Amino acid sequence: MKNIMSYEEYLVKVKEGILTKDGKCPVTPVLKVLQGKWKSQVLYEFCVYDTVRFGQIKKDIPEITNTMLTTTLRELEDDGLIKRQQFNEIPPHVEYSFTELGKDMMPIFYAVMVFGFKHENDLKE
């Protein structure tokens, strides 16, 4: 793993602008992956379950349509964050799980959870 700066170093360097060795912003690709109404909620389900089926995600996020859940899962698979495994059994079924890249996002969700608890009375639903 790369030697990542501490939070204290970040607070100083972010004012100057932090770029990758290619001169790009390291935050932009992450934000693009998380863009969309449902991606973060669906990704959170992968923090809850090691392996999950479509129906379980749909049950946990009842407001999402089947079409939107399918689209979101495909996008997350294309982004390399989740993997899809199809079982050609009777009855056939599909299971989804984090890839190693996806697992590396778990600390992000932990930080969001900490923020949520800290500010639960300050945030609107």
CORBELVEN-V863178 format. One record per helix or strand. SS is the DSSP state (H for helix, E for strand). FROM is the first residue (numbers start at 1). TO is the last residue. If there is no record, write none. Layout:
# CORBELVEN-V863178
<<SS:FROM:TO> <SS:FROM:TO>>
This chain:
# CORBELVEN-V863178
<<H:7:13> <E:19:19> <E:25:25> <H:28:34> <H:39:48> <E:51:53> <H:54:60> <H:66:78> <E:82:87> <E:93:98> <H:100:103> <H:106:118>>
